[in-house]
Amino acid sequence: MNPILRAFEGPSVPFSVEMFPPKGQLTLDAARLAAQGVAAARPDFISVTCSAGGSGNSSQTVDIAALVQDELSVPGVAHLTCVSATCQSLDEEMERMRAAGVNTVLALRGDLAPGCQPQDFHLAKDLIPILKERGFTVAAAAYPEGHISCLDPRENIRHLKEKQDAGADFFITQLFFDNNAFFRFREQAQAAGVTIPIVCGVMPFLGKGQIQRMIFMCGSSLPSAIIKLLAKYEDNPEALRQAGIRYACEQLVELARQQVDGLHVYAMNQPDIALAAAEALRAEGFRP
Ligand code: FAD
């Protein structure tokens, strides 16, 4: 059985971390160091983004996911976007993943660069069955507060269920800062017949600029508790960063108390975030 799916059946809440591959000034060695640091938190898997936020850094996603598995013995998940892919480029990418021993994929639509048109795939649900046919374990994205371009919450749940029906094995959510939004979403998903695990994605806020970008990119709501922390530590970036990590840790512990299916930390290649999250869960008895 795939070790990630096995973790969903284990006694403690699965804990995982997202990282991004080399981009800009970040070399492969720097990515290796970040992966080593993140792996010290003993996650059940590490997922590796693919050109997230239009960064264009997709060529090393599979290499980093393989590095995580081969050098650090942590299951790796490769993110894969389909909106710019053709059937042929998808075939080649699946071959590359197979050859590298990466068997779990987060199947995504991705976002088109302005002025570009989708190629052979329009939605993530078109990609999922192809990956399943080739024997991959497949995760898909879930949006507790709805995708930024989906205005109707019922449509959001319908799209979620379609991804399960297309063969997804589990979901990982977009980041959210308000746990109650997730609990409402979980209830609606269950009522609609969603039965596969929904892993909660949590990202600490680290600064005002970062949080502004994130909420406009994702449409996640900003609780007043965070607005107050942003105001309180406006002139002290390090204190604000620490407050953001603490807030995320408290969020994770509350989610674990409410018996969510899994916890995924957007650690942004900063090992101290992954370590703080794992430690907070351990201190409350949610991790061995
Ligand atoms: P889809 O599920 O295909 O949805 C796309 C849009 O279409 C949504 O608005 C949805 O509501 C709508 N829709 C879905 N089904 C239907 C339907 N049947 N009829 C009409 N409309 C429909 N992006 C990257 O580029 N790289 C990454 O590595 C990356 N990692 C991510 C990780 C996670 C956990 C998440 C949550 C997102 C990630 N993203 C990443 C962002 C993602 O690519 C974007 O949010 C993208 O806009 C949607 O991708 P999707 O797979 O959710 O698409």
Boltz pocket constraint, residues with backbone or C-beta under 6 A from the ligand:
constraints:
  - pocket:
      binder: B
      contacts: [[A, 48], [A, 49], [A, 50], [A, 51], [A, 52], [A, 53], [A, 54], [A, 79], [A, 80], [A, 81], [A, 106], [A, 107], [A, 108], [A, 109], [A, 110], [A, 111], [A, 122], [A, 123], [A, 124], [A, 125], [A, 140], [A, 141], [A, 142], [A, 147], [A, 148], [A, 149], [A, 150], [A, 155], [A, 156], [A, 159], [A, 162], [A, 172], [A, 173], [A, 174], [A, 175], [A, 201]]
      max_distance: 6.0
